[in-house]
Amino acid sequence: LIIIARSIILSGIAIYKKAFPPPPTPPTVAFGKLTKIPFPMKTKFNLTFAIETPEGGIPAFSDQSKVYFMPKISSNLLSLDFAQDKANKLGFDIQPQQTTESLYKFYHKTAPATLETNIITGSFSLSFDLNTDSSPISIRPPQPEIARNSIKTYLSAAGLYPKDIETGTFETKYLKTQSGGFISALSVSDANIVRVDLFRKKYDEFPVVTQATGEGNVWFMVSGIRERGKEVIAGEYHYFPVDESQFSTYPIKTGDAAWQELTTGNYYLASQGTTQEGESIKIRKIYLAYYDAGLYTEFFQPVFVFEGDKDFVAYVPAVTADYYGE
């Protein structure tokens, strides 16, 4: 009798909760008004859109999402010292050439390579003069996982391989030289170099996207030569940390509202693909992601991602417009 009574009570509670669910926890909006997402300016085509998703329409989304705080970069008189230490650990001479108030160039100790770094933000770019030394493109490049490990070793030596990059994803592209530049290679046997793009891990189970589809804010070209100064020969590093311990929840738009913004042209074009003016694009996938701007922003925010035919990809800010400042 006790077992039967207990089962009846539990079933009754479950039915009651299903019929009268508790109200959802309201968003905390602890950061107040958010800064607008700094999408780059891009020319957009006049397009029309149709939905053809696996769900048969616009998927259902939660009514709120987390927004993470990004610590402010502090500049001080030691910024140049930090840049010199970083350059030294990457194999460059510590005596730089100043080009602007914040930009400095460091030259490699043994190879015709240059490191240009912003001593305020910590971002840098790496280049190699292949006209002086073409040996990095003279042999077959490494396999993707080996190339990624080479970058990990290279950046870790200077303390530049953060956890959310280490546990994130990566993409590789094989490239070959043509007319003084690089173009896509069909296979590793046809390639001179491999490019590796690194992406952050998922945040709150959402993937991370950048301003250009398939291109990371941290990327490098890796050669087949296992020699310091000639292995990692080009790349860019634009990384700004996210504080996972500091976040707040904000109300987000419905999928229908985000779709309305897309169809009225209020979106950021992440990939034009092969679309042409006046075309009708079928949207095959709609999901939420976090946008990694590649520059300092106060908050790490979610966006709606619309993927369509012909490699079309667009973003729409996810947080409702009421919570954006001027």
N, C-alpha and C positions, 0 to 999 in steps of 0.2 A: 504493500500500500504506500509505503514511504517513497519507494522508487517511482511508482506510477504518479504520485502527487508531485514529486520533484520534476518529472518530465513534463507534466501538464503546466506547471508554473513557468518553467523555462521556455516552453513553446509559446505560452501566453505573452511572456515578456518580449520574445523575438517578434511575434506578430504585432505587438503594440509599437515597438521601435520602428518596424517597417511601415506601419500606418502613420505614425507620428514621429518622424525622425527628428533628432535634436537639431536646432538651428546651427548652420556652419559658423565656425569661428571667423569673425570679421577680420579683414586685413589690418595689419598693425600700422602701416604707413609711417613708420618711425622716422624716416629721413625727410619727411615733408615733401615739398615739390622737388622733382627730379630734374637734372639737367637733360636737355634733349640729346638724343643719340647723334653723335657727330658723323653722319653719313657723308662721304665725299660728294661733290657736285658731279652729276653725270647727265648727259643728254639721253632722253628716253624717246622711244618710238611711240607712235599712235597705234596702240594695239587693242584688240578685243580678246576677251577670255571666256572659256567654257570649262566647266568642272567635269572631269572624268577620273575620279579617284576610286581606289578599291572599295571605299565605304559607300560609294554611290552618291556622294555629296560632300558637304563640309563636315569634317569630324567634330565631335563634341570635345570641348576643352574645359578644364577647371576654371573657376571664376577668379582665381588669384594665383600669383606666382611670386617667388622670392626675387628680391633685388639685393645684390651684394655690394658691400663697400669696397672701394679701391683706395688704399692708403696714398696720401699725397706724397709726391716726390719732394724731398728736402734738398735744396742746393746749399752748399757751403764751400768754404775756402779749401776744403780737402778734396773737392770733386776731381781736380786734376790729378792729385795723388792716387785716388782710386782708379782713375782711367789709366795712369801709368802702370800701376800694379797689374791691372787686367791685361794690358797690352803685353807686358813682360811675360805673363803666364801663358799667353797665346803665341809667344815666340818673336815678339816685335821689340825693337829698340825703344827705350823709355824716353828718349829725347824727341818730342813731337814737333811738328810744324803747325802753328796756329793759323787757321784760315778765317775764322770768325770769332766772335766773343765766346761761343760755346763749342765750336767744331775744331777738332784737332786731328792731324794726320800722323800716324805712326808707320814706320817702314820696317819690313821684316829684316831680321839679322842676316839671313842667308839666301832668301828667295826674293824675286821681284814682285813682292806682294805689298799691299797698302791696306791699313786699317784706319778708317775714318770714323771717329766716335764723337757723340754729343756728350760732353762731360756733365751736363745737367740731367738729361733723361736716361743716360746709360745706353741708349740705342747706338748701334754701329753697323757699318757695312764693310765688307771685305772684298778686295779685288786682286787679280793676279795678271801680270803682263805676259800674255802668251806669245807676243811677238819677240820678247827677250828670251823666253824659255818655254818651248812647246811640249816639253816632256810629259806634263800632266795629262795631255790628250793623246799621247802616243800609244798607250796600251788600253786594253779593255777595262771598263769601270767595274767596280765590285757589285755583288748582288745586293738587293735592297736592305736586308737585315744587317749585313756587314757595313754598309754605308751609314745606316742609322747608328750603329755602335761606334763608328769612327767619329761621328758628330758628338755623341754622348761623351766620349773620352776627351775630345777637343774642348768642349764647353765646360765639362766638369773640372778640368784643370784650372779654370779661372773662376769657379763657383758660379757658373752661368747656366746650370741645368736644373731648373726648379722642379719640384715634385709634380705639379700639375701638367708639365710638359713631359716629364719622364713616364708618367702613367697615362699619357694621352695617346692619340693616334698619329700615324704618319702616312704620307703618300710619296711615291717616287715617280720620276719621269726620266726616261733615258733620252739623252740629247746628243746630237752630232753637230759638228761645225759646218757652217756654210756661209760664204760671203762675209767673213769676219764676225759672224754671230753664231747663235745656237738655234737649231730647230729640232722638232721631235724626231726621234729615231724609232724605227719599227721594232727593233729588238736590241738586246745587249750586245750581240755580235756586230751590230751596225753603229753602236754608240761610241762616243768619245768621253762622255762624262755622265754622271747620274745626279739629278737634283732631288733632294729630300726636303719635303715640307713637313714641319712639326706643328701639331695642334694640341690644344689643352684637352684634358680629360673632360668627361661630362660633368655638368653641375646640376644638381637636383634632377638627375636622370635625363637632362636635355643635352644634346650635342652643342658644340661651340662652332660658330661660323665666323668668317672674316669678310672683309670688304670685296674680295674677289674669290669666287668659288674655286675650291681646290688649291688655293694658295695660302700658305701659312704666313703669319707675321714673323716667324722664325724659319728660315730656310737656308740651305747651303748646297753647294756643288762639290761632289766628292770624286776624286780621280782614282785610278787604279794603282797609283804609286804610294807605297807605304814609307813616305819620307816627310818629316816635319817641315812644314812650309809649302809642301807640294801636294799633300793629300786633300786638305780642305782648301779650295782655291777661290771660292766666291760665295757670297751670301749676305743676308741681312738679319739683324736681330732687333726686333721691336717687341719687347716683353715688359708688361706692367702687372704687378702682383694683384691678386684678388684675396681679400680677407674673408675666408669662409666662416669665421666665427662671428662676423658682423653682417647681419642681413635683416631685411624687413620684408614683409609680404605686402603686395600691392594688388589692387583689382586690375584684371586684364580684360581686354575686349572679347566679345564673343567671336567665334569663327565667322559668323555672318557679317559682323561689323568690319573685321579685317578684310574680308572678301570685298566689301563695298569700297574700301579704300583702294584696294588693288584695281578694281574695275574703273575707278574714277581717276586713276593715274597717280594716286598719292602713295608711292612706294619707292624704294631704293632698288635700282637695277644692279644686282650682284653679278649676273652673267647674261650677256646679250645672246651668246651662242650664235646661231645662224639665223636668228629672226630678222625679218625685214619689215619696213614701214607698212602699216595697214593690215598686217596679218592677224589671223585669229589663232590664239595659242590655247591648247588644251592643257589645263593644270592637272597633273597626275598625282601630286603629293602635297599635303599641307601639314605642317608640324611646327612645334615651338622649339626654339634654340636660343642660346645666349650669343650676343654679338660681341666679338673681340675686335675693338677698333684699331689696335696697333698703335695707339697713342694714349696719353693719359686722359682718362675720364674719371669722374668722381664715383660713378656707379657702373656695375656690371649688370646689364639689363637684358630681358628676354625680347625676342622678336618672333613674329610669324614668318615662316619660310614657305614660299610657293615655288614648287618645281614643276616645270612644264616641258613640252616637246621642244626639240631643237636646242636643248641645253639652256633654256630660259630659267633663270632663278631670280626671285625678287624677295625683299624683306619689307615688312610693315611693323612698326613699333607695337609691342604687345600691351604695354601699360595704357590704361585709359587716359585720354587727353587731359582730363581734369587734374592729373597729377604731374603735369609737366610745367616747368616755369617758363619764363620768357627766354 
